[in-house]
Amino acid sequence: MSLNRWDSLGYIVNHLARRFSALLAERLRPHGVTVGQYPLLLALWEEEGISQTELSRRLGIEPATTTNTLNRMERDGLVERQPDPGDQRGSRVHLTELGRDLEGPVTAAARRVNAEAVQNLSGGEAAELEYMLGKVMRGLAEE
């Protein structure tokens, strides 16, 4: 017996993630930020000056991908890397003034995408959906 794609949580979540990504890309483009850069910016707005290794770990991104994304962000003037005093081979990532200044408009753009996504839900339903999806994500998280 086949599985209807709309009865598959994996299919629905994947489809939803692609739609979120496309909308977010559209909204971030005027600010010169890509969807791939957005998670790194979020993490750095929470705490800058962390190592590339820690940034990769926190976001669950391969170190090589983090390095490539940071290279583009550095080229675009969003971040700068400084030598890590505790690790001669490592570096610490800091936001530039431009990177810090983008927090307000970029966050607002992401909030608008989130609001559009749940516009047909009540506030309680939206909160419950976020809570339940968080539980599902934690259940599938790699140790």
C-alpha positions as CSV (number, residue, x, y, z in Angstrom):
1,M,0.0,0.0,0.0
2,S,1.4,3.4,-1.0
3,L,1.7,6.4,1.3
4,N,-0.1,9.5,0.2
5,R,2.4,12.3,0.3
6,W,0.0,14.6,2.3
7,D,-0.2,11.8,4.9
8,S,3.6,11.9,5.3
9,L,4.9,14.2,8.0
10,G,8.3,14.1,6.4
11,Y,6.9,15.2,3.0
12,I,4.9,18.0,4.6
13,V,7.7,19.3,6.7
14,N,10.2,19.1,3.8
15,H,7.7,20.9,1.5
16,L,7.1,23.5,4.1
17,A,10.8,24.0,4.7
18,R,11.4,24.6,1.0
19,R,8.6,27.1,0.9
20,F,9.9,28.9,4.0
21,S,13.4,29.0,2.4
22,A,12.1,30.5,-0.9
23,L,10.1,33.2,0.9
24,L,12.9,34.0,3.3
25,A,15.4,34.2,0.4
26,E,13.0,36.7,-1.4
27,R,12.8,38.8,1.7
28,L,16.5,38.7,2.6
29,R,17.7,39.6,-0.9
30,P,17.1,43.4,-0.6
31,H,19.4,43.3,2.5
32,G,22.2,41.4,0.7
33,V,21.8,38.4,2.9
34,T,21.3,34.8,1.7
35,V,19.3,32.0,3.4
36,G,22.6,30.2,4.0
37,Q,24.1,33.2,5.8
38,Y,21.0,33.8,7.9
39,P,21.6,31.0,10.5
40,L,25.2,32.2,11.1
41,L,23.9,35.8,11.5
42,L,21.3,34.6,14.0
43,A,24.0,32.8,16.1
44,L,26.3,35.7,15.9
45,W,23.6,38.2,17.0
46,E,23.1,35.9,20.0
47,E,26.9,35.7,20.7
48,E,29.7,37.0,18.6
49,G,33.4,36.3,19.0
50,I,32.8,32.5,19.0
51,S,35.1,30.1,17.2
52,Q,34.2,28.8,13.7
53,T,34.2,25.3,15.3
54,E,31.7,26.4,17.9
55,L,29.6,28.1,15.3
56,S,29.4,24.9,13.2
57,R,28.6,22.8,16.3
58,R,25.8,25.1,17.5
59,L,24.2,25.2,14.0
60,G,24.8,21.6,13.1
61,I,26.6,22.7,9.9
62,E,29.7,20.9,8.5
63,P,32.9,22.9,9.2
64,A,33.7,23.2,5.5
65,T,30.3,24.7,4.8
66,T,30.7,27.2,7.7
67,T,34.1,28.2,6.3
68,N,32.7,28.7,2.8
69,T,29.8,30.7,4.1
70,L,32.0,32.8,6.3
71,N,34.3,33.5,3.4
72,R,31.4,35.0,1.4
73,M,30.2,36.9,4.5
74,E,33.7,38.3,5.0
75,R,33.9,39.3,1.4
76,D,30.5,41.0,1.7
77,G,31.6,42.9,4.8
78,L,29.3,41.2,7.3
79,V,31.9,39.5,9.5
80,E,35.5,39.5,10.3
81,R,37.6,36.7,11.6
82,Q,40.3,37.3,14.2
83,P,42.9,34.9,15.4
84,D,41.9,32.8,18.4
85,P,44.3,33.5,21.2
86,G,43.7,30.0,22.6
87,D,44.1,28.1,19.4
88,Q,46.8,29.2,16.8
89,R,45.0,27.3,14.0
90,G,41.5,28.7,14.8
91,S,39.8,32.0,14.5
92,R,36.9,33.8,16.3
93,V,34.1,35.3,14.3
94,H,32.9,38.9,14.9
95,L,30.2,40.9,13.2
96,T,31.1,44.1,11.4
97,E,29.1,47.2,11.9
98,L,27.2,46.3,8.8
99,G,26.5,42.8,10.2
100,R,25.2,44.3,13.4
101,D,23.1,46.9,11.7
102,L,21.3,44.2,9.6
103,E,19.8,42.6,12.7
104,G,16.7,44.8,12.9
105,P,15.7,44.7,9.2
106,V,16.7,41.0,8.6
107,T,14.9,39.9,11.8
108,A,11.8,41.9,10.8
109,A,11.8,40.2,7.4
110,A,12.0,36.7,9.0
111,R,9.2,37.6,11.4
112,R,7.0,38.6,8.5
113,V,7.6,35.3,6.8
114,N,6.8,33.4,10.1
115,A,3.6,35.5,10.6
116,E,2.4,34.8,7.0
117,A,3.0,31.1,7.6
118,V,0.7,31.0,10.6
119,Q,-1.9,33.6,9.5
120,N,-4.6,31.0,9.3
121,L,-3.9,29.8,12.9
122,S,-5.0,31.2,16.2
123,G,-2.2,32.5,18.5
124,G,-2.7,29.3,20.6
125,E,-2.5,27.1,17.6
126,A,0.6,28.8,16.3
127,A,2.3,28.4,19.7
128,E,1.2,24.7,19.9
129,L,2.5,24.0,16.4
130,E,5.9,25.6,17.2
131,Y,6.1,23.6,20.5
132,M,5.2,20.3,18.8
133,L,7.6,20.8,15.9
134,G,10.3,21.5,18.4
135,K,9.5,18.2,20.2
136,V,9.7,16.4,16.8
137,M,13.0,18.0,16.0
138,R,14.5,17.1,19.3
139,G,13.3,13.6,18.9
140,L,15.2,13.3,15.6
141,A,18.2,15.3,16.7
142,E,21.6,13.6,16.4
143,E,23.3,13.1,19.7
